[in-house]
Amino acid sequence: MFRAPMVLQRLEARRRRRVAVQGAAAAAASNTGRASRNEKARRLKIEIRTRVNGRAMAAAVKPNQTLLEWLRDDLHLKGSVEGCGVGVCGSCTVLVDGRPVSSCLMLATNVEERQVTTIEGLAPGDELDPVQQAFLENQAFQCGYCTPGMIMATKALLNSNPRPTEEEVRDYLSGNICRCGTYKEVLAAVKGLAEKS
């Protein structure tokens, strides 16, 4: 399930892009005054209307802002985390219209008129969602970094296929990497949920 060389190559490529973008941004910033930067930042935002965790909202987002950055930085929903930044680890998985997406790759502007569900919006009130409860009962986590993404991917799997085989579960969750190695416990949690349905 782990593709270390590809992940490392993509991380290095992303790091280089960030350094190049930061260098270009620093050069541009030194040529303009503070007032013009603020004016430009206001003009560069795009208005969107969407639903996040069942709540309708209108927001102004930067054209290059990822869904993950918007959720974490602007909405303060910290459950989804960036692991690799290139869409291969699954730790940033959220549901968009019920389908799992890597929020580190999707632009925030792409959720216009769509429903976004994060780990924070999965459970109503104080009760855990059945997937969260199954992960807890099977201790399908260790450090917890990948857990929100793993739970969201499992939720999408069970919504589309309530009784998956072990092979289907392995295939569906292959995009979610757990560095602690809790795959056996995750499979047990999904198996228990499938048996209950």
C-alpha positions as YAML, in Angstrom:
chain: A
units: angstrom
residues:
- id: 1
  name: MET
  ca: [0.00, 0.00, 0.00]
- id: 2
  name: PHE
  ca: [2.97, 2.36, 0.41]
- id: 3
  name: ARG
  ca: [4.67, 3.97, -2.59]
- id: 4
  name: ALA
  ca: [7.61, 5.74, -0.95]
- id: 5
  name: PRO
  ca: [9.77, 6.59, -4.02]
- id: 6
  name: MET
  ca: [6.85, 8.20, -5.87]
- id: 7
  name: VAL
  ca: [5.78, 10.13, -2.78]
- id: 8
  name: LEU
  ca: [9.31, 11.44, -2.21]
- id: 9
  name: GLN
  ca: [9.67, 12.51, -5.84]
- id: 10
  name: ARG
  ca: [6.35, 14.37, -5.73]
- id: 11
  name: LEU
  ca: [7.22, 16.01, -2.42]
- id: 12
  name: GLU
  ca: [10.54, 17.24, -3.83]
- id: 13
  name: ALA
  ca: [8.82, 18.56, -6.98]
- id: 14
  name: ARG
  ca: [6.25, 20.39, -4.85]
- id: 15
  name: ARG
  ca: [8.96, 21.85, -2.62]
- id: 16
  name: ARG
  ca: [10.78, 23.19, -5.68]
- id: 17
  name: ARG
  ca: [7.58, 24.74, -7.05]
- id: 18
  name: ARG
  ca: [6.90, 26.43, -3.71]
- id: 19
  name: VAL
  ca: [10.43, 27.84, -3.54]
- id: 20
  name: ALA
  ca: [10.06, 29.20, -7.08]
- id: 21
  name: VAL
  ca: [6.65, 30.71, -6.35]
- id: 22
  name: GLN
  ca: [7.84, 32.22, -3.06]
- id: 23
  name: GLY
  ca: [10.86, 33.72, -4.81]
- id: 24
  name: ALA
  ca: [8.69, 35.25, -7.51]
- id: 25
  name: ALA
  ca: [6.22, 36.53, -4.92]
- id: 26
  name: ALA
  ca: [9.01, 38.12, -2.87]
- id: 27
  name: ALA
  ca: [10.40, 39.88, -5.94]
- id: 28
  name: ALA
  ca: [6.95, 41.17, -6.90]
- id: 29
  name: ALA
  ca: [6.22, 42.31, -3.35]
- id: 30
  name: SER
  ca: [9.40, 44.36, -3.15]
- id: 31
  name: ASN
  ca: [8.29, 46.33, -6.23]
- id: 32
  name: THR
  ca: [4.89, 47.37, -4.89]
- id: 33
  name: GLY
  ca: [3.69, 49.32, -1.87]
- id: 34
  name: ARG
  ca: [1.66, 47.87, 0.98]
- id: 35
  name: ALA
  ca: [-1.53, 49.66, -0.04]
- id: 36
  name: SER
  ca: [-1.40, 48.37, -3.61]
- id: 37
  name: ARG
  ca: [-0.77, 44.80, -2.33]
- id: 38
  name: ASN
  ca: [-3.89, 44.95, -0.17]
- id: 39
  name: GLU
  ca: [-5.91, 46.35, -3.05]
- id: 40
  name: LYS
  ca: [-4.64, 43.64, -5.39]
- id: 41
  name: ALA
  ca: [-5.39, 40.91, -2.83]
- id: 42
  name: ARG
  ca: [-8.99, 42.11, -2.54]
- id: 43
  name: ARG
  ca: [-9.42, 42.13, -6.30]
- id: 44
  name: LEU
  ca: [-7.92, 38.66, -6.73]
- id: 45
  name: LYS
  ca: [-10.48, 36.88, -4.58]
- id: 46
  name: ILE
  ca: [-13.33, 34.92, -6.11]
- id: 47
  name: GLU
  ca: [-16.76, 34.78, -4.51]
- id: 48
  name: ILE
  ca: [-18.21, 31.27, -4.10]
- id: 49
  name: ARG
  ca: [-21.38, 29.83, -2.62]
- id: 50
  name: THR
  ca: [-21.20, 26.35, -1.17]
- id: 51
  name: ARG
  ca: [-22.30, 24.11, 1.70]
- id: 52
  name: VAL
  ca: [-19.74, 22.93, 4.26]
- id: 53
  name: ASN
  ca: [-20.89, 20.32, 6.76]
- id: 54
  name: GLY
  ca: [-24.50, 21.11, 5.96]
- id: 55
  name: ARG
  ca: [-24.14, 24.87, 6.43]
- id: 56
  name: ALA
  ca: [-24.70, 27.16, 3.44]
- id: 57
  name: MET
  ca: [-22.09, 29.86, 3.07]
- id: 58
  name: ALA
  ca: [-20.69, 32.48, 0.77]
- id: 59
  name: ALA
  ca: [-16.97, 33.11, 0.84]
- id: 60
  name: ALA
  ca: [-14.19, 34.94, -0.98]
- id: 61
  name: VAL
  ca: [-11.29, 32.65, -1.86]
- id: 62
  name: LYS
  ca: [-8.00, 33.17, -3.65]
- id: 63
  name: PRO
  ca: [-7.88, 31.72, -7.17]
- id: 64
  name: ASN
  ca: [-4.94, 29.46, -6.25]
- id: 65
  name: GLN
  ca: [-6.15, 28.48, -2.76]
- id: 66
  name: THR
  ca: [-6.66, 24.76, -2.29]
- id: 67
  name: LEU
  ca: [-9.73, 23.38, -0.62]
- id: 68
  name: LEU
  ca: [-7.52, 22.15, 2.23]
- id: 69
  name: GLU
  ca: [-6.03, 25.61, 2.79]
- id: 70
  name: TRP
  ca: [-9.47, 27.21, 2.75]
- id: 71
  name: LEU
  ca: [-10.93, 24.66, 5.19]
- id: 72
  name: ARG
  ca: [-8.02, 24.89, 7.62]
- id: 73
  name: ASP
  ca: [-6.98, 28.55, 7.36]
- id: 74
  name: ASP
  ca: [-10.23, 30.38, 6.68]
- id: 75
  name: LEU
  ca: [-12.88, 28.11, 8.20]
- id: 76
  name: HIS
  ca: [-10.64, 26.76, 11.01]
- id: 77
  name: LEU
  ca: [-11.66, 23.14, 10.31]
- id: 78
  name: LYS
  ca: [-8.41, 21.47, 11.32]
- id: 79
  name: GLY
  ca: [-9.46, 17.80, 11.00]
- id: 80
  name: SER
  ca: [-8.15, 17.38, 7.46]
- id: 81
  name: VAL
  ca: [-4.37, 17.60, 7.35]
- id: 82
  name: GLU
  ca: [-1.71, 17.83, 4.67]
- id: 83
  name: GLY
  ca: [0.52, 14.78, 4.55]
- id: 84
  name: CYS
  ca: [2.12, 14.79, 1.13]
- id: 85
  name: GLY
  ca: [0.63, 17.77, -0.69]
- id: 86
  name: VAL
  ca: [0.42, 15.82, -3.95]
- id: 87
  name: GLY
  ca: [-2.68, 13.69, -3.44]
- id: 88
  name: VAL
  ca: [-1.15, 10.29, -2.75]
- id: 89
  name: CYS
  ca: [-1.38, 9.87, 1.05]
- id: 90
  name: GLY
  ca: [-5.10, 10.44, 1.67]
- id: 91
  name: SER
  ca: [-4.74, 12.33, 4.95]
- id: 92
  name: CYS
  ca: [-6.53, 15.37, 3.48]
- id: 93
  name: THR
  ca: [-9.53, 13.39, 2.18]
- id: 94
  name: VAL
  ca: [-12.91, 15.12, 2.42]
- id: 95
  name: LEU
  ca: [-16.20, 14.32, 0.71]
- id: 96
  name: VAL
  ca: [-17.45, 16.58, -2.07]
- id: 97
  name: ASP
  ca: [-20.99, 15.66, -3.05]
- id: 98
  name: GLY
  ca: [-20.42, 12.37, -1.23]
- id: 99
  name: ARG
  ca: [-17.30, 11.43, -3.17]
- id: 100
  name: PRO
  ca: [-13.80, 11.37, -1.64]
- id: 101
  name: VAL
  ca: [-11.34, 13.97, -2.92]
- id: 102
  name: SER
  ca: [-7.82, 14.98, -2.00]
- id: 103
  name: SER
  ca: [-8.44, 18.47, -0.69]
- id: 104
  name: CYS
  ca: [-4.75, 19.35, -1.13]
- id: 105
  name: LEU
  ca: [-5.24, 19.11, -4.92]
- id: 106
  name: MET
  ca: [-8.72, 20.56, -5.39]
- id: 107
  name: LEU
  ca: [-9.05, 24.32, -5.66]
- id: 108
  name: ALA
  ca: [-11.51, 25.95, -3.29]
- id: 109
  name: THR
  ca: [-13.20, 27.59, -6.29]
- id: 110
  name: ASN
  ca: [-14.19, 24.12, -7.52]
- id: 111
  name: VAL
  ca: [-16.65, 23.61, -4.67]
- id: 112
  name: GLU
  ca: [-18.99, 26.29, -6.00]
- id: 113
  name: GLU
  ca: [-22.58, 25.09, -5.43]
- id: 114
  name: ARG
  ca: [-21.36, 21.76, -4.02]
- id: 115
  name: GLN
  ca: [-21.64, 19.99, -0.65]
- id: 116
  name: VAL
  ca: [-18.37, 19.54, 1.28]
- id: 117
  name: THR
  ca: [-18.24, 17.20, 4.28]
- id: 118
  name: THR
  ca: [-15.22, 17.14, 6.57]
- id: 119
  name: ILE
  ca: [-14.51, 14.90, 9.55]
- id: 120
  name: GLU
  ca: [-15.99, 17.64, 11.78]
- id: 121
  name: GLY
  ca: [-19.33, 17.40, 9.98]
- id: 122
  name: LEU
  ca: [-19.59, 13.63, 9.92]
- id: 123
  name: ALA
  ca: [-21.30, 13.10, 13.28]
- id: 124
  name: PRO
  ca: [-24.50, 14.85, 14.36]
- id: 125
  name: GLY
  ca: [-24.20, 16.44, 17.78]
- id: 126
  name: ASP
  ca: [-22.35, 14.46, 20.41]
- id: 127
  name: GLU
  ca: [-22.85, 11.05, 18.80]
- id: 128
  name: LEU
  ca: [-20.15, 9.45, 16.69]
- id: 129
  name: ASP
  ca: [-20.84, 8.37, 13.14]
- id: 130
  name: PRO
  ca: [-20.91, 4.54, 12.84]
- id: 131
  name: VAL
  ca: [-17.60, 4.64, 10.93]
- id: 132
  name: GLN
  ca: [-15.97, 6.69, 13.68]
- id: 133
  name: GLN
  ca: [-17.38, 4.31, 16.30]
- id: 134
  name: ALA
  ca: [-16.06, 1.27, 14.42]
- id: 135
  name: PHE
  ca: [-12.59, 2.81, 14.17]
- id: 136
  name: LEU
  ca: [-12.67, 3.51, 17.91]
- id: 137
  name: GLU
  ca: [-13.87, 0.00, 18.81]
- id: 138
  name: ASN
  ca: [-11.22, -1.65, 16.61]
- id: 139
  name: GLN
  ca: [-8.46, 0.78, 17.60]
- id: 140
  name: ALA
  ca: [-7.94, 1.51, 13.91]
- id: 141
  name: PHE
  ca: [-5.54, 4.37, 14.58]
- id: 142
  name: GLN
  ca: [-2.27, 4.97, 16.33]
- id: 143
  name: CYS
  ca: [-0.85, 8.47, 15.97]
- id: 144
  name: GLY
  ca: [-4.11, 9.66, 14.40]
- id: 145
  name: TYR
  ca: [-2.63, 11.73, 11.58]
- id: 146
  name: CYS
  ca: [-4.19, 9.67, 8.77]
- id: 147
  name: THR
  ca: [-7.35, 8.80, 10.68]
- id: 148
  name: PRO
  ca: [-9.67, 11.61, 9.48]
- id: 149
  name: GLY
  ca: [-8.84, 10.89, 5.83]
- id: 150
  name: MET
  ca: [-9.15, 7.14, 6.36]
- id: 151
  name: ILE
  ca: [-12.56, 7.58, 8.03]
- id: 152
  name: MET
  ca: [-13.82, 9.85, 5.24]
- id: 153
  name: ALA
  ca: [-12.67, 7.41, 2.55]
- id: 154
  name: THR
  ca: [-14.30, 4.53, 4.44]
- id: 155
  name: LYS
  ca: [-17.54, 6.52, 4.73]
- id: 156
  name: ALA
  ca: [-17.57, 7.09, 0.95]
- id: 157
  name: LEU
  ca: [-16.83, 3.41, 0.31]
- id: 158
  name: LEU
  ca: [-19.67, 2.21, 2.52]
- id: 159
  name: ASN
  ca: [-22.08, 4.76, 1.04]
- id: 160
  name: SER
  ca: [-21.39, 3.42, -2.45]
- id: 161
  name: ASN
  ca: [-20.92, -0.24, -1.48]
- id: 162
  name: PRO
  ca: [-22.38, -1.21, 1.93]
- id: 163
  name: ARG
  ca: [-21.03, -4.79, 1.79]
- id: 164
  name: PRO
  ca: [-17.55, -4.63, 0.20]
- id: 165
  name: THR
  ca: [-15.24, -7.62, 0.04]
- id: 166
  name: GLU
  ca: [-11.83, -7.39, 1.68]
- id: 167
  name: GLU
  ca: [-10.26, -7.00, -1.77]
- id: 168
  name: GLU
  ca: [-12.62, -4.11, -2.58]
- id: 169
  name: VAL
  ca: [-11.79, -2.43, 0.73]
- id: 170
  name: ARG
  ca: [-8.04, -2.82, 0.12]
- id: 171
  name: ASP
  ca: [-8.41, -1.39, -3.38]
- id: 172
  name: TYR
  ca: [-10.63, 1.53, -2.31]
- id: 173
  name: LEU
  ca: [-8.43, 2.52, 0.61]
- id: 174
  name: SER
  ca: [-5.13, 2.02, -1.23]
- id: 175
  name: GLY
  ca: [-4.90, 5.81, -1.63]
- id: 176
  name: ASN
  ca: [-4.77, 6.25, 2.15]
- id: 177
  name: ILE
  ca: [-1.37, 5.69, 3.71]
- id: 178
  name: CYS
  ca: [-0.95, 4.90, 7.40]
- id: 179
  name: ARG
  ca: [2.67, 5.19, 8.42]
- id: 180
  name: CYS
  ca: [1.90, 3.48, 11.74]
- id: 181
  name: GLY
  ca: [0.61, 0.38, 9.93]
- id: 182
  name: THR
  ca: [-2.93, 0.08, 11.31]
- id: 183
  name: TYR
  ca: [-4.25, -1.49, 8.09]
- id: 184
  name: LYS
  ca: [-5.32, -4.71, 9.84]
- id: 185
  name: GLU
  ca: [-7.43, -2.77, 12.35]
- id: 186
  name: VAL
  ca: [-8.93, -0.58, 9.60]
- id: 187
  name: LEU
  ca: [-9.92, -3.71, 7.66]
- id: 188
  name: ALA
  ca: [-11.50, -5.14, 10.82]
- id: 189
  name: ALA
  ca: [-13.49, -1.93, 11.36]
- id: 190
  name: VAL
  ca: [-14.80, -1.92, 7.79]
- id: 191
  name: LYS
  ca: [-15.59, -5.63, 7.94]
- id: 192
  name: GLY
  ca: [-17.61, -5.12, 11.14]
- id: 193
  name: LEU
  ca: [-19.57, -2.28, 9.54]
- id: 194
  name: ALA
  ca: [-20.27, -4.34, 6.42]
- id: 195
  name: GLU
  ca: [-21.56, -7.21, 8.51]
- id: 196
  name: LYS
  ca: [-23.97, -4.86, 10.34]
- id: 197
  name: SER
  ca: [-25.53, -3.56, 7.12]
...
